[in-house]
Amino acid sequence: MLLALFATGVAAGTVGAMLGLGGGIFLVPALTLAFHLPVRIAVGTSLVSVIATSAGVAAAADHESGADVLLALRLEVATAAGAVLGGLVAGLVSPNALAVLFAAVVFATAGYTLVKSLGRTSDEAMYRRDYRPRRWTLGSATAGLAGMVSGLLGVGGGFIKVPTMYAVMGVPLGVATATSNFMVGITAAASVFVYIARGDVLPLVVVPTAGGVFLGAVAGSLLQARVKVGALRWALIVLLLGIGVQMLLRGLRGGV
């Protein structure tokens, strides 16, 4: 089981780093659906692993493909506050309701990203520095929502942050993913202590999973620069839809 957890972590870290999602959006379904762990244990494990993703990406990043730190810090104020609130609320929500909420947020994110992507060109630049983020009020409000979802579901909130920065604030997709990867570690750290205090973080599950996530995040960060932005965009949409269906079915059937 430890080796399987490690391999799952590697896969989640690789894809999560490439898409700026932190890996948690893949880990929570994997830990609940494949390893049959209680959803709150999966969320606690995911939050620790999201921190590992952020660290792995930071270790592999260079100046050209790095995060927009100023943008990240401005958005993170709202995100961290939402994460703490979400972590506290999670203890009051049933596991099945958490699974359904997870699916609903994933579907909404996938749909919005699809709509906003229809007019994009295939030769869109992954990285550039001649942009100016816009719609700060909406971006900050959505970042707060991402933090709350992170605290509730252990996903780092990257699957909300990336589409928000990319489609709403006008940030290039590569910069958005790098900035999200920078932010998710801070967001997860803001709420993980709530899960530790409740006993929802198990060392035998966390250590192999987070170790795999860290290695996968380094690999994913290095691979990202070699992937076309269009392929990355559609990969994000397809993965979100698949994960949303699985978690919705699990939540509706019960036994999460």
C-alpha positions as CSV (number, residue, x, y, z in Angstrom):
1,M,0.0,0.0,0.0
2,L,2.9,2.4,0.8
3,L,4.3,2.0,-2.7
4,A,0.9,2.5,-4.3
5,L,0.4,5.7,-2.2
6,F,3.9,6.9,-3.4
7,A,3.0,6.2,-7.1
8,T,-0.3,8.0,-6.7
9,G,1.5,10.9,-5.2
10,V,4.0,11.0,-8.1
11,A,1.1,11.0,-10.7
12,A,-0.9,13.7,-8.8
13,G,2.2,15.9,-8.3
14,T,3.2,15.7,-12.0
15,V,-0.2,16.6,-13.4
16,G,-1.0,19.1,-10.6
17,A,2.3,21.0,-11.2
18,M,1.7,21.1,-14.9
19,L,-1.8,22.5,-14.5
20,G,-1.1,24.7,-11.5
21,L,-3.7,22.7,-9.4
22,G,-1.5,21.6,-6.5
23,G,-2.3,17.9,-7.1
24,G,-5.0,17.8,-4.4
25,I,-7.9,17.7,-6.9
26,F,-6.5,14.4,-8.0
27,L,-5.4,13.1,-4.7
28,V,-8.7,13.4,-2.8
29,P,-10.7,11.3,-5.4
30,A,-7.8,8.8,-5.6
31,L,-7.6,8.3,-1.8
32,T,-11.3,8.0,-1.4
33,L,-12.2,6.0,-4.5
34,A,-9.1,3.8,-4.8
35,F,-7.8,3.5,-1.3
36,H,-11.2,3.8,0.5
37,L,-10.0,6.3,3.0
38,P,-12.5,8.5,4.8
39,V,-12.9,11.8,3.0
40,R,-11.6,13.9,5.9
41,I,-8.4,11.8,6.1
42,A,-8.0,12.2,2.3
43,V,-8.4,16.0,2.6
44,G,-5.9,16.2,5.4
45,T,-3.4,14.1,3.4
46,S,-4.0,16.2,0.4
47,L,-3.4,19.5,2.2
48,V,0.1,18.3,3.3
49,S,0.8,17.0,-0.3
50,V,-0.3,20.3,-1.8
51,I,2.4,22.0,0.3
52,A,4.9,19.4,-1.1
53,T,3.7,20.3,-4.7
54,S,4.4,24.0,-4.1
55,A,7.8,23.2,-2.7
56,G,8.7,20.9,-5.6
57,V,7.6,23.5,-8.2
58,A,9.6,26.2,-6.4
59,A,12.7,24.0,-6.5
60,A,12.4,23.5,-10.3
61,A,11.3,27.0,-11.3
62,D,13.5,29.5,-13.2
63,H,13.0,33.2,-13.7
64,E,11.3,33.0,-17.1
65,S,8.7,30.4,-16.0
66,G,8.4,31.5,-12.4
67,A,5.4,32.9,-10.5
68,D,4.2,36.5,-10.4
69,V,5.0,36.9,-6.7
70,L,3.3,40.3,-6.3
71,L,0.1,39.0,-7.9
72,A,0.3,35.9,-5.6
73,L,0.8,37.9,-2.4
74,R,-2.1,40.3,-3.2
75,L,-4.5,37.4,-3.9
76,E,-3.2,35.3,-1.0
77,V,-4.5,37.6,1.7
78,A,-8.1,36.7,0.7
79,T,-7.2,33.1,0.0
80,A,-5.6,32.4,3.4
81,A,-8.5,33.8,5.3
82,G,-10.9,31.7,3.3
83,A,-8.8,28.6,3.9
84,V,-8.9,28.9,7.6
85,L,-12.7,29.4,7.5
86,G,-13.1,26.4,5.2
87,G,-11.0,24.2,7.5
88,L,-13.2,25.0,10.4
89,V,-16.4,24.5,8.5
90,A,-15.3,21.1,7.1
91,G,-15.6,19.5,10.6
92,L,-19.4,20.4,10.5
93,V,-20.2,19.1,7.0
94,S,-21.0,15.5,6.2
95,P,-18.6,13.5,4.1
96,N,-21.2,12.9,1.4
97,A,-22.0,16.6,1.2
98,L,-18.3,17.4,0.9
99,A,-18.1,15.1,-2.1
100,V,-21.1,16.6,-3.8
101,L,-19.7,20.1,-3.2
102,F,-16.4,19.0,-4.6
103,A,-18.1,17.9,-7.8
104,A,-20.2,21.0,-8.1
105,V,-17.2,23.3,-7.9
106,V,-15.2,21.2,-10.3
107,F,-18.0,21.3,-12.9
108,A,-18.4,25.0,-12.6
109,T,-14.7,25.6,-13.0
110,A,-14.5,23.3,-16.1
111,G,-17.5,25.0,-17.7
112,Y,-16.2,28.5,-17.2
113,T,-12.7,27.6,-18.5
114,L,-14.3,26.0,-21.6
115,V,-16.4,29.0,-22.4
116,K,-13.5,31.5,-21.9
117,S,-11.2,29.3,-24.0
118,L,-13.2,29.1,-27.2
119,G,-11.8,32.3,-28.6
120,R,-8.2,31.7,-27.7
121,T,-5.6,31.2,-30.5
122,S,-3.6,28.0,-30.9
123,D,-0.3,30.0,-30.9
124,E,-1.0,31.8,-27.6
125,A,2.1,32.4,-25.6
126,M,2.5,30.3,-22.4
127,Y,4.8,32.9,-20.7
128,R,5.1,36.6,-21.2
129,R,5.7,39.5,-18.9
130,D,4.0,42.4,-20.8
131,Y,0.6,41.9,-19.2
132,R,-1.3,43.8,-16.5
133,P,-3.8,41.9,-14.3
134,R,-7.3,43.4,-14.4
135,R,-10.6,42.9,-12.5
136,W,-8.8,42.8,-9.1
137,T,-12.0,43.0,-7.1
138,L,-13.5,39.9,-8.8
139,G,-10.1,38.2,-8.7
140,S,-9.7,38.7,-5.0
141,A,-13.3,37.6,-4.2
142,T,-12.7,34.4,-6.2
143,A,-9.4,33.9,-4.5
144,G,-11.2,34.0,-1.1
145,L,-13.6,31.3,-2.5
146,A,-10.7,29.2,-3.6
147,G,-9.2,29.4,-0.1
148,M,-12.5,28.3,1.4
149,V,-12.8,25.4,-1.0
150,S,-9.2,24.5,-0.3
151,G,-9.9,24.3,3.5
152,L,-13.0,22.3,2.9
153,L,-11.8,19.9,0.3
154,G,-8.0,19.8,0.5
155,V,-7.4,20.8,-3.1
156,G,-5.3,23.9,-2.7
157,G,-7.8,25.9,-4.7
158,G,-5.6,25.9,-7.8
159,F,-8.4,24.7,-10.0
160,I,-10.2,27.9,-9.2
161,K,-7.2,30.2,-9.1
162,V,-5.8,29.2,-12.5
163,P,-9.0,29.8,-14.5
164,T,-9.6,33.0,-12.5
165,M,-6.1,34.5,-13.2
166,Y,-6.2,33.2,-16.9
167,A,-9.8,33.9,-18.0
168,V,-10.8,36.7,-15.6
169,M,-7.6,38.7,-14.8
170,G,-5.9,38.3,-18.2
171,V,-2.8,36.5,-16.9
172,P,-0.9,34.2,-19.4
173,L,-1.7,30.5,-18.7
174,G,1.9,29.6,-17.9
175,V,2.3,32.5,-15.5
176,A,-1.1,31.6,-13.9
177,T,-0.1,28.0,-13.3
178,A,3.2,29.0,-11.8
179,T,1.6,31.6,-9.6
180,S,-1.1,29.2,-8.5
181,N,1.6,26.6,-7.6
182,F,3.3,29.3,-5.5
183,M,0.1,30.1,-3.8
184,V,-1.3,26.7,-3.1
185,G,1.3,25.8,-0.5
186,I,0.6,28.9,1.5
187,T,-3.2,28.3,1.2
188,A,-2.9,24.7,2.3
189,A,-0.6,25.6,5.3
190,A,-3.2,28.1,6.5
191,S,-5.8,25.3,7.1
192,V,-3.8,22.0,7.5
193,F,-3.3,22.6,11.2
194,V,-7.0,22.4,11.8
195,Y,-7.0,18.9,10.3
196,I,-3.9,17.9,12.3
197,A,-5.6,19.0,15.5
198,R,-8.7,16.9,14.6
199,G,-6.5,13.8,14.0
200,D,-7.3,13.8,10.2
201,V,-3.6,13.6,9.2
202,L,-2.1,10.0,9.4
203,P,1.7,9.8,9.1
204,L,1.6,6.4,7.4
205,V,-0.6,7.8,4.7
206,V,0.9,11.3,4.4
207,V,4.6,10.5,4.3
208,P,4.7,8.2,1.1
209,T,2.0,10.3,-0.6
210,A,3.6,13.7,0.0
211,G,7.1,12.3,-0.9
212,G,5.7,11.1,-4.3
213,V,3.9,14.4,-4.8
214,F,7.1,16.3,-4.3
215,L,9.0,14.3,-6.9
216,G,6.1,14.5,-9.3
217,A,5.9,18.2,-8.9
218,V,9.5,18.7,-9.8
219,A,9.0,16.6,-12.9
220,G,5.8,18.3,-13.9
221,S,7.3,21.7,-13.5
222,L,10.1,20.8,-15.9
223,L,7.7,19.2,-18.4
224,Q,5.3,22.2,-18.4
225,A,7.5,24.3,-20.6
226,R,7.5,21.6,-23.3
227,V,3.7,21.4,-23.6
228,K,1.6,23.7,-25.9
229,V,-0.9,25.9,-24.1
230,G,-3.8,24.6,-26.1
231,A,-3.1,21.0,-25.0
232,L,-2.7,22.1,-21.4
233,R,-6.0,24.0,-21.5
234,W,-8.0,21.0,-22.8
235,A,-6.2,18.6,-20.4
236,L,-7.4,20.8,-17.6
237,I,-11.0,20.7,-18.8
238,V,-11.1,17.0,-19.5
239,L,-9.5,16.1,-16.1
240,L,-11.9,18.3,-14.2
241,L,-15.0,16.8,-15.9
242,G,-13.8,13.2,-15.2
243,I,-13.0,13.9,-11.6
244,G,-16.3,15.8,-11.1
245,V,-18.3,12.8,-12.3
246,Q,-16.6,10.4,-10.1
247,M,-16.9,12.5,-6.9
248,L,-20.6,13.3,-7.7
249,L,-21.5,9.6,-8.0
250,R,-19.6,8.8,-4.8
251,G,-21.3,11.5,-2.9
252,L,-24.8,10.6,-4.1
253,R,-24.4,6.9,-3.4
254,G,-23.1,7.6,0.1
255,G,-20.4,5.7,1.9
256,V,-17.7,8.4,1.4
